Amino acid sequence: MSQEQQFSHAARQAYIGFGLALVAAAEQKIDATPMEGFNNEQLDALLELNKLGLKSVSIIAIGYRDEAHDWLVNMKKVRPLQEDFIIKFN
């Protein structure tokens, strides 16, 4: 397996732990937001991940919302109908 294939595989495997971290935060009533689309190279340099042979693929912001100042906290959530995104197999 090439180094690129190994990284690709490891990145996909990281999402298993990533998902579990989101669930664990939710169970503890801690807000967590998964993120991609950040500048991986800058984050890796900042954290010196290259010295450990690592690369970032995703990040999670974790904390508690400021309910007194969060104007979104009481807004009605908009969710699509399940029929619009769930495929059922018979």
Secondary structure as GFF3:
##gff-version 3
##sequence-region A 1 90
A	DSSP	alpha_helix	3	27	.	.	.	ID=ss1
A	DSSP	beta_strand	31	35	.	.	.	ID=ss2
A	DSSP	alpha_helix	40	46	.	.	.	ID=ss3
A	DSSP	three_ten_helix	49	52	.	.	.	ID=ss4
A	DSSP	beta_strand	59	63	.	.	.	ID=ss5
A	DSSP	three_ten_helix	82	84	.	.	.	ID=ss6
###
